[in-house]
Structure formats: C-alpha cells, structure tokens
Amino acid sequence: MFNIDAERGQLIDTWKETFSDNWFSAPKAPIRALVDTNKTTFDMSFRHGHNLFGWKAGDTLAKRGLCSGAIYRTERFMNIDQDARCGSRGTEKNVHIEHTVPIAELNRQWIAYLKSHEASIATAYAWMLCHSVSTAFHMNEMGGIKGYEGKTDAFDPTSSWFNRPFMRYTKKAEMPAIWNVLSGERIDYQTWTFADHFAAVDKLFDLAGCAADEANLVRQEAKRMIMDFEMADIVLRAA
C-alpha cells in the first residue's frame, strides 16, 4: 500500500528546490523562450520548462527526476517504493511522466493565446502552471488513449470534456486511479477542473517556500486565466 504522506513530502521538497533556484528573478532558458516574440513553436520550451518543476521521469531525485514534482500520481506508480523507481531508458525503467494535457496541445493553445495577449515571465509561468497538468504513471500504464495521445478536448467549449483535463483518460481501456498527493484526494475525472489544479499549485507556493511577491505576481495572472475558463464552463453546463 502506498504512503501518500511520503509522496506529499517528496513533492514539496522538489518544489522547494525549484523556488530556491532563482526561478522568477533569473528564469531559465525554457521560460524565457515562452515569451520570445521571435519563436513560432514552443513544444520543447514546455517540455524543458516542465523539467524544472520535476515533471520528468529521467534523471535522479537530486535533479528533480523520477516524477518527483508530480502533484498527481497513480496508485500503481506509488506502489513502487520511492528508492526502487527508475526513469532511465532501458529494461529497468518503471516510471513515466504522462502529460495529461499533452505537450502538442499546450503548444497549440499557447500560440493561440499569444495572438491576443502580451506575455511577461509572470504570464508565462501562470499559463504553464494553470494548464500543464502532468501525472506520474507506472510504465505499464502508458499509452492506450485511443486517438488522444497528442490532444485533449479540455480547451474545447463545445465538448463535455471542457475544463476537465483528466477526462482524456476515459479513452483508456483501464482507467488509472489517480491521486492528488498534496491533498490526499482521489481525482474524479468528471469534476476536476483547471481551477482545482491551480488551487493545488497555489498551496504549493506557500508550502514550498516561494517568495510571497513572486507567488502573488503569478497568482494575479492566473486568476484571470482561471476566471475565463470558469465563466465559459458555467455557460456550457447551463446550456
């Protein structure tokens, strides 16, 4: 049986490393790239930006690997002892980071967002932290999303999946049991929204020691983004 307290501690420790690494005052190249007006595609910027928060299977725990920054983790992932997890390529690999909102979708949506918005570092972080939902999977849970490997309908206001990032997993023959290890709550695919996701991120700002002024700049940007989703969601559900 998994130890969710140990998973929560690992998550907070990883985000502490991120926030202590001049994440905002001297943002790393992937974040700077998100606001580079000369760029036309951002796939690798998001992928490398995710690595900064520990949303990656590769590397060691000391390098924020082994999915150590994942807020969401499947039961099968957590049933692997923390010291037995391996994200390196090869036969021993047993963990995988699943981009619940695929990188290709993030790229499409960020490009669309930039057509009508100017982006600052705070905007880039807010947008990424609002929409980049990632889940730690056991290797044996990979794949099988039936045509949705690189997309999601969570951004489509005409879809029943709108604002429900975990609904993508309803396409799997065996839907994984996913937990928010910060709150100890099991995810309900039908109800979990981007607002719920950012609420977890918001809590991590405090628990992981993010400087208040930096956290507040991101919160202000995120509040507008979440409000847009929530208002559209209300209209959709009332229709």
N, C-alpha and C positions, 0 to 999 in steps of 0.2 A: 504494500500500500504506500502511495506517495506521501511525502512530508511537505505539505503546502507551505508551512512556515519556513522551511529551508529554501524552498523555491522563491518565496517572497523576499527573504534575506538576500539571496543571490541577485535578484532583480534590482533591489535598492542599491546594493554595493556597486553593481555595474553602472547604474545611472549616476552614482556619486562620482565615479571615475570620469564620466562624460562631462559633468558640470564643473569638475575641478580642472578641466583641460582647456581653459580659455575658450570654451565652446561658443560664446557670444562675442566677447571682446576681440578675439582673433580667430574668426571662424575658419575651419579647414576648407581646402580646395573644393570639395563636392558641394558645400553650402554656398560658397562664393559663385560657383558655376550656375547655380539655380537662378541667380539674379544677373547673369551675364547677358546683356542685350544682344550680343553677337552670336549666341548659341541658338540653335534651332531644334535640338533634341536633348533630352535630359535623362535618358534611361540609366546611364552609368552614374550620373550625378546622384540620382535617387539611391541606386544600389550601394554606392560608396558612402552616401550620407547615412543610410541605414546601419552600415557597419559601425559608425561612430557611436550608435546607441546600443550596440550589442545584438542587432538583429541579423546575425550571421551564424552559420554552423561551424565554419572553418576557424582556424587559429585556436589558441589556448584561452583558458579562462582569464589569464592575466592580460590578454589582448582583446578582451570583451567578446571572445568567441563562444562556441558551444551553446548558442542561442541564449546566452546569459542575461541579455537585456529584454527578452521577450516577456511582455505582460501576459500574453495568452499562451497556454501550454496544454497539450493534450494529455489525457491520463496515461496513454502508452508512453509518451515521452517522459513523463515524470516518474514512471515506474522503473526507468533506468536510473540506477544510482548516479548521483552527480559526478563522482570520480570515475565512473565507467563510461561516460559519454565520449563519443568520438565523432568529430565533424570533418576529419581529414579524408581525402579521397582514398578509396581502397576498400578491401573486404571488411575492415573493422568499423567502417563508418556506420553509425546507428542513429544519428540525429540530423535533422533537416530544418531549415527555416522556410516556412511556407508564407509567401507574400499573399495574405488573404485578399488584399487589394493588389493585384498584380502590378509589377513594375511598368509594363507596357500601358496599363490603364492610367497609372499615375502620370506617366509621361504625356499621354493624350490630354488628360484633364488639366495639367499644369500649363501646357501650351495654350489651351483654350482660355484658362484663367488670365494668362498674361496678355491676351488680346484686348482685355478691357480693364486691366489693373496694372499699376506700377508696383514693382516688388522691391522691398528692402530685405535686409537679413532677417529682421523680425517677421516679416511677411512669409519669407521662405520657410523659416522654422515653424511658424504657426500652421502653414498649409501642410507641410510634411507631417507634423505631429497630429494634426486633425485627421488626415486621410490615410496615412501609412499604417494600416493595421497588419501586423505580422504575427504568426503563430508558430511556436516550436512543435515540430512533429517528430514522431518516431519515423525512421527511414521506411518502414513497411507501410506507412500511411500515405506515402507520396502518390501523386497522380490520381487518375480516375475521375476528373472533374467534367468529363463529357462535353467538350467544346468550349469550356470556360477557363482553360488553362491560362490564357493571357488576357482575360477580360472579366468584367463584372457589370451587372446592371444596377449596382448600388448608386450610380450617379444619374440614372435614367428616371426622371419624374413620372414617366408613364408606366413604370414597372412596379410590381408588388415587392420587388427587392429594394426599391429606392430607400436609401439611408439605412440599409440593413446589410452591412458588409459580410456577415457570416452566412447569409443565405446562399452564397456561392457553393458552400459545402453540401447543400441539399442535392447537388448533382452527383455526389459520390454514392456508390453502392452501399458503403458502410460509413455513415457519418460519424466523425470522431467526437468524443466527449471532450469539450474544451473548457478550461477554467481560466478565470481572471485571478492570477495568483496574488495580486495585490489586495483584492477584497475577499478572496476565498469563495467567490461566487461562480457557479457554473453558468456558462453562456447559453442563453436562449436565442437561437438563431433568428427566431421570428421577431424578437423585440429589441435586440441590442443595436444601438444606433451609433453614428459618429459622435453624437453628444456624449453618450455613455463612454465611448473610447477616450475622448478628450478629458472627461472627468477623472479618469484614471491617470492620465498624463499630468493633469493639474495637481493631483495629490502627490505625484512623484516629485514635482518641483519642490515641494516642501520636505518630503521625507528624505530626498536625496541631497538636500542642502543647496539647491540652486539659489543664487543671489536674488533677493526679492525684486530688485529693479529690473533685472534681466527677465525673470519669470513674468513680471507684470507687462512688459512690452509684448511678449509673445501672447499672453492671455488676452490683451486688448485686441490684437489682430484676430486671434482665434474666435473670440466672442462673435464677431461679425460673420465669420465663415459658418459657424455652427448655427447662428440665427437664420441665415439664408436657407440652410438645409431644413431646419425645424419648421419654418413657416411653410415651405413648399410641401413638407411631409403632412402638415395639418390639412392643407388644401386637398392633397391627394387622398388622405384617409377619409375625409368628409364627403368626397365626391361619390 
